[in-house]
Amino acid sequence: MADDNRDLINLVLKNGTVVIETRPDLAPNHVFQIKKLVQEGKYNGVVFHRVIKDFMAQTGDVKYGNSSNSDFDLQLAGTGGSNLP
């Protein structure tokens, strides 16, 4: 869920919540777009398609990476996009 007052996004995982601080001062359009997708529930059910231990985890493919959608395809997760500009 996005927090418009503090520019935070809470990423709820099975083992806890990750709080992501956005930077609208550096990337206002990007932050607006992410918050819009969050508020529309587009990231609900989206899997992490690339994980490198002790380094990073990548997610966000709302087309092929959403496990609750009919287009879900783990082989294609990470290659999809959004219809939004």
C-alpha atoms as a printed R data frame, in Angstrom:
   type eleno elety resid chain resno      x       y       z
1  ATOM     1    CA   MET     A     1  0.000   0.000   0.000
2  ATOM     2    CA   ALA     A     2  1.316   3.453  -0.885
3  ATOM     3    CA   ASP     A     3  1.645   6.135   1.763
4  ATOM     4    CA   ASP     A     4  1.195   9.460  -0.060
5  ATOM     5    CA   ASN     A     5  2.145  11.526   2.988
6  ATOM     6    CA   ARG     A     6  5.621  10.086   3.530
7  ATOM     7    CA   ASP     A     7  6.445   8.707   0.067
8  ATOM     8    CA   LEU     A     8  6.652   5.173   1.423
9  ATOM     9    CA   ILE     A     9  5.418   1.925  -0.065
10 ATOM    10    CA   ASN     A    10  4.871  -1.090   2.167
11 ATOM    11    CA   LEU     A    11  5.704  -4.373   0.444
12 ATOM    12    CA   VAL     A    12  3.956  -7.093   2.419
13 ATOM    13    CA   LEU     A    13  5.714 -10.473   2.221
14 ATOM    14    CA   LYS     A    14  4.940 -13.760   3.960
15 ATOM    15    CA   ASN     A    15  7.739 -13.159   6.505
16 ATOM    16    CA   GLY     A    16  7.117  -9.481   7.147
17 ATOM    17    CA   THR     A    17  6.843  -6.049   5.573
18 ATOM    18    CA   VAL     A    18  9.545  -4.233   3.612
19 ATOM    19    CA   VAL     A    19  9.218  -0.450   3.684
20 ATOM    20    CA   ILE     A    20 10.387   1.228   0.480
21 ATOM    21    CA   GLU     A    21 11.123   4.943   0.530
22 ATOM    22    CA   THR     A    22 10.464   6.568  -2.839
23 ATOM    23    CA   ARG     A    23 12.246   9.657  -4.126
24 ATOM    24    CA   PRO     A    24  9.797  11.912  -5.971
25 ATOM    25    CA   ASP     A    25 12.401  14.670  -5.777
26 ATOM    26    CA   LEU     A    26 14.630  12.615  -8.114
27 ATOM    27    CA   ALA     A    27 12.079  10.687 -10.198
28 ATOM    28    CA   PRO     A    28  8.616  12.217  -9.831
29 ATOM    29    CA   ASN     A    29  7.052  10.467 -12.833
30 ATOM    30    CA   HIS     A    30  8.437   7.078 -11.835
31 ATOM    31    CA   VAL     A    31  7.163   7.433  -8.271
32 ATOM    32    CA   PHE     A    32  3.739   8.565  -9.521
33 ATOM    33    CA   GLN     A    33  3.520   5.545 -11.836
34 ATOM    34    CA   ILE     A    34  4.540   3.034  -9.154
35 ATOM    35    CA   LYS     A    35  2.086   4.487  -6.647
36 ATOM    36    CA   LYS     A    36 -0.687   4.380  -9.272
37 ATOM    37    CA   LEU     A    37  0.009   0.687  -9.954
38 ATOM    38    CA   VAL     A    38  0.143  -0.055  -6.207
39 ATOM    39    CA   GLN     A    39 -3.162   1.709  -5.550
40 ATOM    40    CA   GLU     A    40 -4.799  -0.197  -8.428
41 ATOM    41    CA   GLY     A    41 -3.603  -3.495  -6.911
42 ATOM    42    CA   LYS     A    42 -1.498  -4.334  -9.978
43 ATOM    43    CA   TYR     A    43  1.376  -5.681  -7.855
44 ATOM    44    CA   ASN     A    44 -0.835  -7.989  -5.768
45 ATOM    45    CA   GLY     A    45  0.313 -11.559  -6.469
46 ATOM    46    CA   VAL     A    46  3.400 -10.518  -8.468
47 ATOM    47    CA   VAL     A    47  6.330 -12.898  -7.922
48 ATOM    48    CA   PHE     A    48 10.023 -12.169  -7.499
49 ATOM    49    CA   HIS     A    49 11.420 -13.416 -10.802
50 ATOM    50    CA   ARG     A    50 15.119 -12.908 -10.058
51 ATOM    51    CA   VAL     A    51 16.840 -13.247  -6.711
52 ATOM    52    CA   ILE     A    52 20.563 -13.039  -6.088
53 ATOM    53    CA   LYS     A    53 21.318 -13.997  -2.491
54 ATOM    54    CA   ASP     A    54 22.763 -11.193  -0.356
55 ATOM    55    CA   PHE     A    55 22.459  -8.745  -3.263
56 ATOM    56    CA   MET     A    56 19.023  -8.064  -4.703
57 ATOM    57    CA   ALA     A    57 15.547  -9.297  -5.562
58 ATOM    58    CA   GLN     A    58 13.706  -8.222  -8.700
59 ATOM    59    CA   THR     A    59  9.942  -8.067  -9.168
60 ATOM    60    CA   GLY     A    60  7.326  -5.879 -10.797
61 ATOM    61    CA   ASP     A    61  6.245  -7.683 -13.964
62 ATOM    62    CA   VAL     A    62  2.499  -7.024 -13.783
63 ATOM    63    CA   LYS     A    63  1.869  -8.871 -17.054
64 ATOM    64    CA   TYR     A    64  3.612 -12.273 -16.848
65 ATOM    65    CA   GLY     A    65  4.737 -12.211 -13.216
66 ATOM    66    CA   ASN     A    66  1.326 -11.954 -11.567
67 ATOM    67    CA   SER     A    67  0.567 -15.392 -10.155
68 ATOM    68    CA   SER     A    68 -3.132 -14.586  -9.825
69 ATOM    69    CA   ASN     A    69 -3.632 -13.607 -13.467
70 ATOM    70    CA   SER     A    70 -4.312 -15.748 -16.538
71 ATOM    71    CA   ASP     A    71 -1.160 -14.469 -18.331
72 ATOM    72    CA   PHE     A    72  1.118 -15.747 -15.528
73 ATOM    73    CA   ASP     A    73  4.132 -17.535 -16.998
74 ATOM    74    CA   LEU     A    74  7.184 -17.950 -14.778
75 ATOM    75    CA   GLN     A    75  9.364 -18.493 -17.865
76 ATOM    76    CA   LEU     A    76  8.356 -15.039 -19.165
77 ATOM    77    CA   ALA     A    77  8.264 -13.254 -15.798
78 ATOM    78    CA   GLY     A    78 10.457 -10.189 -16.015
79 ATOM    79    CA   THR     A    79  9.860  -9.614 -19.725
80 ATOM    80    CA   GLY     A    80  6.367  -8.122 -19.552
81 ATOM    81    CA   GLY     A    81  5.400  -4.544 -19.102
82 ATOM    82    CA   SER     A    82  2.497  -2.244 -18.441
83 ATOM    83    CA   ASN     A    83 -0.081  -0.627 -20.692
84 ATOM    84    CA   LEU     A    84  0.486   2.639 -18.872
85 ATOM    85    CA   PRO     A    85  2.718   5.301 -20.432
